[in-house]
């Protein structure tokens, strides 16, 4: 038998696991920015996960440059890259059964996602990046990941100019 300590990293990992399960239950595929950065976008196509399935999704031409830019590490570290957000999500539905089919999606089907635990807010870097986004950003917040019940309460809120108004001290341009 072994025991592990409850650490901030474990709690963050649990929150990301809840996000991934949320995607599976609610018809979203997801891919991490790290995965996009490492594998690139080949012929405008990305591989998204949904549960145990892998879904090849053709990106709309108008978002390819934004996806490349946002999936570039915000630091210059090769061994410990840092990404401004966690995931790119895509609405794929619950009826998709797998295979190598490329789904052509619309821009409105894509979302940037950052997973937060507790009452954690976006960082100044995340907030300043918002002004350059054309794909909406959603904050996926798990207030209490260490619970033992049959359901987990999560908050899935769109981050927009109303959110930015709380951060006037950063002197950001509003879009």
C-alpha positions as CSV (number, residue, x, y, z in Angstrom):
1,X,0.0,0.0,0.0
2,X,1.1,3.5,-0.7
3,X,-0.3,6.9,0.2
4,X,0.0,10.2,-1.7
5,X,-0.3,13.6,-0.3
6,X,-3.0,16.0,-1.5
7,X,-0.9,18.7,-3.3
8,X,-1.8,21.7,-5.4
9,X,-0.6,19.8,-8.4
10,X,-2.9,16.8,-7.6
11,X,-5.9,19.1,-7.1
12,X,-5.1,20.8,-10.5
13,X,-4.9,17.4,-12.1
14,X,-8.3,16.4,-10.7
15,X,-9.8,19.6,-12.0
16,X,-8.5,18.8,-15.5
17,X,-9.8,15.3,-15.2
18,X,-13.3,16.7,-14.4
19,X,-13.0,19.0,-17.4
20,X,-12.2,16.1,-19.7
21,X,-15.1,14.1,-18.3
22,X,-17.4,17.1,-18.8
23,X,-16.3,17.2,-22.5
24,X,-17.1,13.5,-22.9
25,X,-20.5,13.8,-21.3
26,X,-21.5,17.1,-23.0
27,X,-20.3,16.5,-26.6
28,X,-17.0,18.4,-26.7
29,X,-13.7,17.2,-28.0
30,X,-10.5,18.8,-26.6
31,X,-6.8,19.0,-27.3
32,X,-4.2,20.6,-25.2
33,X,-2.2,23.6,-26.4
34,X,1.0,21.6,-25.7
35,X,-0.2,18.8,-28.0
36,X,-1.0,21.3,-30.8
37,X,2.5,22.9,-30.3
38,X,4.3,19.5,-30.3
39,X,2.4,18.0,-33.3
40,X,1.5,21.0,-35.3
41,X,-1.5,21.5,-37.5
42,X,-1.2,19.2,-40.5
43,X,-3.3,20.3,-43.6
44,X,-5.5,22.3,-41.2
45,X,-6.4,19.2,-39.2
46,X,-6.1,18.7,-35.4
47,X,-6.7,15.5,-33.3
48,X,-9.2,16.1,-30.5
49,X,-10.0,13.6,-27.7
50,X,-13.5,12.8,-26.5
51,X,-13.4,10.0,-23.9
52,X,-11.5,7.1,-25.5
53,X,-12.2,8.4,-29.0
54,X,-9.8,10.4,-31.2
55,X,-11.5,12.8,-33.6
56,X,-9.8,14.4,-36.5
57,X,-11.2,17.9,-37.0
58,X,-10.6,20.2,-40.0
59,X,-10.2,23.7,-38.7
60,X,-11.9,26.6,-40.5
61,X,-9.2,28.5,-42.4
62,X,-9.9,31.8,-40.5
63,X,-8.8,30.3,-37.1
64,X,-5.7,28.4,-38.1
65,X,-3.3,31.4,-37.5
66,X,-4.9,32.1,-34.1
67,X,-4.6,28.5,-33.0
68,X,-0.9,28.4,-34.1
69,X,-0.2,31.6,-32.2
70,X,-2.0,30.8,-29.0
71,X,-0.5,27.3,-28.9
72,X,3.0,28.7,-29.0
73,X,4.6,28.6,-25.5
74,X,4.5,32.0,-23.7
75,X,8.1,31.4,-22.5
76,X,11.1,30.2,-24.4
77,X,11.7,27.0,-22.4
78,X,12.0,23.8,-24.4
79,X,11.9,21.5,-21.3
80,X,9.2,23.4,-19.3
81,X,7.0,25.3,-21.8
82,X,4.2,27.4,-20.5
83,X,1.0,27.9,-22.4
84,X,-1.4,30.8,-21.9
85,X,-4.5,28.6,-21.8
86,X,-5.0,24.8,-21.3
87,X,-7.2,23.5,-24.1
88,X,-8.9,24.2,-27.4
89,X,-12.3,22.6,-27.4
90,X,-14.6,21.8,-30.3
91,X,-18.3,20.9,-30.2
92,X,-18.5,17.4,-31.8
93,X,-21.8,16.1,-30.4
94,X,-22.5,12.9,-28.6
95,X,-23.4,10.7,-31.6
96,X,-19.9,10.5,-33.1
97,X,-18.7,6.9,-32.9
98,X,-15.1,7.2,-34.0
99,X,-13.0,6.5,-37.1
100,X,-10.7,8.6,-39.2
101,X,-13.4,10.9,-40.5
102,X,-12.4,14.6,-40.6
103,X,-15.3,16.7,-39.4
104,X,-15.4,20.1,-41.0
105,X,-16.6,22.5,-38.3
106,X,-17.5,26.2,-38.2
107,X,-15.6,28.8,-36.2
108,X,-18.5,29.0,-33.7
109,X,-17.9,25.4,-32.7
110,X,-14.4,26.2,-31.1
111,X,-13.5,27.5,-27.6
112,X,-10.4,28.3,-25.8
113,X,-10.5,26.8,-22.3
114,X,-8.6,27.5,-19.1
115,X,-9.2,25.1,-16.2
116,X,-9.2,26.7,-12.7
117,X,-9.6,25.3,-9.2
118,X,-11.4,27.1,-6.4
119,X,-11.7,30.8,-6.9
120,X,-8.6,31.2,-9.0
121,X,-8.8,34.1,-11.5
122,X,-7.1,34.4,-14.8
123,X,-3.5,35.6,-14.7
124,X,-2.4,39.0,-16.1
125,X,-0.9,37.2,-19.1
126,X,-4.2,35.4,-19.8
127,X,-6.1,38.6,-19.5
128,X,-3.8,40.6,-21.8
129,X,-4.1,37.8,-24.4
130,X,-7.9,38.1,-24.5
131,X,-7.8,41.3,-26.6
132,X,-6.3,39.3,-29.5
133,X,-8.7,36.4,-29.5
134,X,-11.4,35.8,-32.0
135,X,-12.3,32.3,-30.6
136,X,-14.2,32.7,-27.3
137,X,-12.4,31.9,-24.0
138,X,-14.2,29.9,-21.3
139,X,-13.0,29.4,-17.8
140,X,-13.8,26.0,-16.5
141,X,-13.8,26.3,-12.7
142,X,-14.0,23.4,-10.2
143,X,-14.6,25.0,-6.8
144,X,-14.1,21.8,-4.8
145,X,-12.3,19.0,-6.6
146,X,-11.8,16.9,-3.4
147,X,-15.4,15.8,-2.9
148,X,-16.9,12.4,-2.6
149,X,-20.4,12.5,-4.0
150,X,-22.2,11.3,-7.2
151,X,-22.0,14.7,-8.9
152,X,-19.4,17.5,-9.2
153,X,-20.5,21.1,-9.5
154,X,-18.5,23.0,-12.1
155,X,-18.8,26.5,-13.6
156,X,-18.4,27.0,-17.3
157,X,-18.3,30.8,-17.8
158,X,-17.5,32.8,-20.9
159,X,-14.7,35.3,-20.4
160,X,-15.5,38.6,-22.2
161,X,-15.4,42.3,-21.7
162,X,-17.5,42.1,-18.6
163,X,-14.8,39.9,-17.0
164,X,-12.1,42.3,-18.2
165,X,-13.8,45.3,-16.5
166,X,-12.7,43.9,-13.2
167,X,-9.1,44.4,-14.3
168,X,-9.0,48.1,-15.3
169,X,-5.6,48.4,-13.5
170,X,-4.0,46.4,-16.2
171,X,-4.8,49.2,-18.8
172,X,-6.0,46.8,-21.5
173,X,-7.6,47.9,-24.7
174,X,-11.2,46.8,-24.9
175,X,-12.3,45.0,-28.1
